[in-house]
């Protein structure tokens, strides 16, 4: 998933991490050099939908302009926690 908008940065990334952990989502999130935020999320479809809605509208400090979701087909590595990754 890639998120573009204004005012996201480090605070948005950390808020996303805390929200994902609270919902039991595993994966990672990182800032990109093009000022977007990228994430790999793993969880049930219902919980992933909640997280996607939150990323679009649930964080008032960010004005999200675009969310691009790409579903990854198996096989892929299963992640056991949600963590921050360095900027790419």
C-alpha positions, 0 to 999 in steps of 0.5 A: 500500500502506498499513501500520498498526501500532505502532513504525513511524515514520521508522525503519520507513520508512527500513528499507523504503526500503533493503530495496526498493532492495536488491531492485531495487524502485522507488517511494516511501514516506512517513509519514501524519498518521494514523500509518500508512505508505504506499508505492507499489511497482513491480517483478516480482510475485515480488519485490513478494511478498518485500517485502510479507512483509518489511513484515509480519514482517521488521522486528522493531521494528515490530508491523504490525497491518494491510497494505492492498494496492491494485493500480493498473491501467495507465496509471501513471507508471514510477518509476526509483528508490525514495525517501522522501517527506514526511509526508502 
